[in-house]
Structure formats: structure tokens, C-alpha cells
Amino acid sequence: MEPEKLSKTSTTRYLSEYLEDLSRAGAQDFYVGGAKSGRGGQTRKTSENRNKETTARNDAGVASPRVSPEPPSVPDVPTKNEPFRVFEPTGDATAPEFAERTDRLRVIAADVARCARCAELAASRTQTVFGSGNPTSELVFVGEGPGADEDAQGLPFVGRSGKLLTDMIEKGMGIPRDSVFICNVVRCRPPQNRNPRPDEAAACRPFLDATLDVVRPKFICCLGSIAAKNLLNVDVPIGRLRGKVCDYRGIKVVCTYHPAYLLRNPPAKKDAWADLQLLMREMGLPTPTK
């Protein structure tokens, strides 16, 4: 028996109904950016409606339109409800490569936010702390890891150490903090503010290298021995690293004391000031005396 031939009007009507079916299914089953919670029940409801419509058409002796098979359900994956601070750049947005580097840093920041390589840090953190500042800066400051204030806000150096670092940059070097980029060796707060373990620093190292590859600074200032040892891959006390210019992949590196150490040992501020003067001379900045 030959299949029933539909008139042009009937074909148009059923095609329109078919497209409406697909539109309704799409609106019910899918959400931009991910699957809706409880989507399986909604899918079953949509399938039942389609089955009823198909039965009605068959009873009327009308050929049913070909419907594409349902896409497989995407199960909801339980994740820890952590905030995620998207990287927001500072500096001159009209600078060449500003937008491109911002986009690339946001991709890395998203990868950092999903990272669970260090089970202890991933379980104890409030959120990851990617970094902040100008993506086209010539100068990057690298610390060791977030503290309690940083863990709460998702930004590096925002507590007492952060205020001192701001003073070192703005009052000491005479440049805005927003003009530089700041990050840490590890992007999660170690419990009780302990030092990052070597395995944790190694696990986070790809994020540090990727960040520096995007920003492409000409100068790096390491804040403290942990930052210096991990960046330069050396086992040398900070007292022997400071006061000289080191090298990281062709980038000039100056090491100095961490602001937290300076808060505990104020007499060391004079040595840190000498380190900043060395950095300024290398950068070609004026070096006022204090």
C-alpha cells in the first residue's frame, strides 16, 4: 500500500506543529549554561505529551512527523557550594592586548576555581584566590598563599599584610597598586595559615606559570622565602636571595621579605626598602630616599 499523500496545506500545518513541539521541548528540557535540576521528570513529562499527540495522529490516520530522539540526560553533579570571584582587571583598558589577556586570565581563574588537586586545601577553603590587578603590567608581585581575609574575599593581600603591601607599592615605589598584578604561589588558603607544602606548591605551579605567561611581565618581586624558593626553584634562604637580581625565564626577579614578616619584625623594613629601591632602579623608576 502506498503511503498516504498529504496536501501542501496539511504538510505545512504538521511541519508547523512539529517545530512547535521541538520549541516546547527545548524550553522545558534545557537551560543556557547547564541542565536544570530535576530535568529527568520534565523530560518524562514531555515524552508522555509527545506519545499522546502521536497516538492522536495515528487514530486520525495522519502520518506523524519524524521526531529526533531525546538527548541523553545529564545528571546533576553535586559540588561544594563555593563562591567564585571572576577576575576583574584593573589598569588601562585601552592598552594593547588588555581585553585578550583579561579573557585568558578569566579562563585560568575558572580552572583554579574548579581545582581539587590538593584534597585538604579544597575541602577547607572558602574559595580560591586567583589574583588581581593589571593584566598588561610590567611588574608582578608573587606571595606565598592566601590568608583568612583573602580566603573570605577571594582577593590577594587584602588584610593587614595587604595594607602594608599597598603602602610599599604606592608610598614607597610611587605607583598605583592597580597598575601592577598580584598573585600567590598557591591559590587556596592552607589551614591555620600554615606554610604551603611542597606538593601543594607543585600542584598549583601550572597556574602560576600560566598566569605569568599571559601577563608577560618584565619584572617580578617575590614576597618572602616560599615565593622566592618556589618561583626560582632554589633552596636558598631569603637573606641570601634579596639584594640581588635573579632570573626567571628572562624576567628580572627581585626578592624581599613578606609583608607579614615585616609586621612582626619592623626593623626589617629598612632592608625591604632597599630591595624596593633596587627594583625601581631596574625598572627605571625614580628612587626617592627615605
C-alpha positions in Angstrom: 0.0 0.0 0.0 1.3 3.4 -0.9 1.8 5.8 2.0 -0.9 8.4 2.4 -0.1 11.6 0.5 -0.6 14.8 2.3 -1.7 18.0 0.7 0.6 21.0 0.7 -1.6 22.7 3.3 -1.6 19.6 5.6 2.2 19.3 5.2 2.7 22.9 6.2 0.4 22.5 9.2 2.1 19.4 10.5 5.5 20.9 9.9 4.5 23.9 12.0 3.2 21.6 14.8 6.5 19.7 14.7 8.5 22.8 15.1 6.3 23.9 17.9 6.9 20.5 19.6 10.7 21.0 19.3 10.4 24.5 20.7 8.4 23.4 23.7 10.8 20.5 24.3 13.8 22.8 24.2 12.2 25.4 26.5 11.3 22.6 29.0 14.4 20.5 28.9 17.3 22.8 28.5 18.8 25.9 30.2 21.6 28.1 28.9 24.8 27.2 30.8 23.7 23.8 32.1 21.0 21.3 33.0 18.0 22.2 35.1 17.7 20.4 38.4 15.1 17.7 38.2 15.3 17.7 34.5 14.6 13.9 34.3 11.0 14.4 35.4 10.4 17.2 33.0 11.8 15.0 30.1 9.4 12.2 31.0 6.5 14.6 31.0 7.5 15.9 27.6 7.8 12.4 26.3 4.3 11.5 27.6 2.8 14.5 25.9 4.5 13.6 22.6 3.2 10.0 22.9 -0.3 11.2 23.4 0.0 13.5 20.3 1.4 10.7 18.2 -1.4 8.4 19.3 -4.0 11.0 18.4 -2.5 11.5 14.9 -2.4 7.7 14.3 -6.0 7.4 15.3 -6.9 10.1 12.8 -4.9 8.3 10.1 -2.4 11.0 9.8 1.4 10.3 9.3 3.4 11.5 12.3 6.3 13.8 11.7 9.8 12.3 12.4 10.9 13.4 15.8 14.6 13.3 16.7 15.5 11.0 19.7 15.8 12.6 23.1 19.3 13.6 24.0 20.8 11.7 27.0 20.1 13.2 30.4 22.9 15.0 32.0 22.9 14.1 35.7 23.3 16.8 38.2 26.8 16.6 39.7 26.9 17.6 43.4 29.6 20.2 44.0 30.7 22.2 47.0 28.7 25.5 47.1 31.7 27.8 46.8 31.7 31.4 45.6 33.7 32.2 42.6 35.1 35.7 42.1 35.6 36.3 38.4 38.9 38.0 37.6 38.2 41.7 37.2 41.2 43.6 35.7 42.5 47.0 36.7 44.6 49.4 34.6 44.2 50.9 31.2 41.5 49.0 29.3 42.6 50.6 26.0 46.1 49.2 26.3 47.0 46.7 23.5 46.1 43.1 24.4 44.3 44.2 27.6 41.0 42.5 26.6 42.7 39.4 25.2 44.8 38.9 28.3 41.8 39.5 30.6 39.8 36.8 28.8 42.7 34.3 29.1 43.2 35.1 32.8 39.5 34.5 33.4 39.8 31.1 31.8 42.7 30.2 34.1 40.7 31.6 37.1 37.8 29.4 36.3 40.2 26.4 36.1 41.6 27.4 39.5 38.1 27.6 41.0 37.4 24.0 39.9 40.7 22.6 41.1 40.7 19.9 43.7 44.2 18.6 43.3 45.0 19.2 47.0 42.3 17.5 48.9 42.9 19.2 52.2 43.0 22.7 50.7 40.0 22.1 48.5 38.0 20.9 51.5 38.9 23.7 53.8 38.9 26.7 51.6 36.0 29.2 51.4 37.0 30.0 47.8 40.1 30.1 45.6 42.1 33.3 45.3 43.3 33.7 41.8 44.9 37.1 41.6 44.2 40.7 40.9 45.5 43.7 39.0 46.6 44.8 35.6 46.9 42.1 33.0 49.4 44.1 31.0 51.6 45.2 33.9 55.3 45.1 33.6 55.5 44.1 37.3 54.0 41.1 39.1 54.2 40.6 42.9 54.2 36.9 44.0 53.3 35.9 47.5 53.1 32.5 49.2 49.3 31.9 49.7 46.0 33.4 50.8 45.3 34.1 54.5 41.9 34.3 56.3 40.9 37.7 54.8 41.9 36.7 51.3 40.1 33.4 51.7 36.9 35.3 52.7 37.1 37.9 49.9 38.7 36.0 47.1 41.4 38.6 46.5 45.1 38.5 47.4 46.7 40.8 50.0 43.6 42.4 51.5 44.3 42.1 55.2 47.0 43.8 57.3 49.7 42.4 55.0 47.8 43.7 52.1 47.6 47.2 53.5 51.4 47.2 54.1 52.0 45.9 50.5 49.8 48.7 49.2 51.9 51.2 51.1 55.1 49.6 49.8 53.8 50.0 46.2 52.1 53.4 46.4 54.1 55.3 49.0 57.4 53.5 48.5 57.5 53.0 44.7 55.2 55.9 43.9 52.9 53.8 41.6 49.3 52.8 42.0 48.6 49.3 43.3 46.1 48.9 40.4 48.9 49.3 37.9 50.6 46.0 39.0 49.5 42.4 39.1 49.5 40.4 42.4 49.1 36.6 42.9 50.4 33.8 45.1 52.2 30.5 44.7 49.1 28.6 45.9 45.6 29.8 45.3 43.9 28.2 48.3 44.4 29.1 52.0 46.4 26.5 53.9 44.6 25.6 57.2 45.6 27.7 60.1 47.7 29.8 57.7 50.5 27.2 57.7 53.1 27.3 55.0 52.1 25.6 51.7 53.6 22.1 51.5 56.0 21.3 48.6 53.4 19.0 47.0 50.7 21.8 47.2 53.0 24.3 45.6 53.9 21.8 42.9 50.2 21.1 42.2 49.5 24.8 41.9 52.6 25.6 39.9 51.0 25.2 36.4 48.5 28.0 37.4 51.4 30.3 38.4 53.3 29.6 35.2 50.2 30.1 33.1 49.4 33.4 34.8 52.9 34.7 34.2 52.8 33.5 30.6 49.7 35.6 30.0 50.7 38.8 31.8 54.3 38.5 30.4 55.9 40.9 33.0 59.4 42.3 32.7 59.9 42.2 36.5 58.7 40.0 39.4 59.0 40.8 43.1 58.9 37.7 45.3 57.5 38.4 48.7 59.1 36.0 51.2 61.2 32.9 51.0 58.4 30.5 50.0 57.5 32.6 47.0 61.2 33.0 46.0 62.2 29.4 46.5 59.2 28.1 44.5 59.4 30.5 41.7 63.2 30.2 41.2 63.3 26.5 42.2 66.1 27.0 44.6 66.6 26.1 48.3 68.3 29.3 49.5 67.3 31.5 52.5 65.6 34.8 51.7 68.5 36.6 53.3 70.8 35.3 50.5 68.3 35.9 47.7 67.5 39.5 48.5 69.7 42.4 47.5 70.4 40.9 44.0 68.6 40.5 40.7 67.7 36.9 39.8 66.2 35.5 36.6 63.1 33.6 35.8 62.7 32.8 32.1 64.4 36.0 31.1 62.3 38.1 33.6 64.2 40.0 36.2 63.3 38.9 39.8 63.9 40.9 43.0 63.2 39.1 46.3 62.3 40.7 49.6 60.6 40.0 52.9 56.9 39.1 53.0 54.8 41.9 54.4 53.6 39.6 57.2 57.2 39.2 58.3 57.7 42.9 58.3 54.7 43.4 60.5 56.3 41.0 63.0 59.8 42.4 62.6 59.5 46.2 61.9 63.3 46.7 61.9 63.5 44.6 58.7 61.5 47.3 56.8 64.7 49.1 56.1 66.0 46.1 54.2 62.8 45.7 52.3 63.0 49.4 51.3 66.5 48.8 50.0 65.1 45.9 47.9 62.3 48.1 46.5 64.9 50.7 45.6 66.9 48.0 43.7 63.7 47.0 41.9 62.9 50.6 41.0 66.4 51.2 39.6 66.0 48.1 37.4 62.6 49.4 36.2 63.9 52.8 35.5 61.7 54.5 38.2 62.9 57.4 40.3 64.1 56.2 43.7 63.4 58.8 46.4 65.4 58.5 49.6 63.6 57.9 52.9 
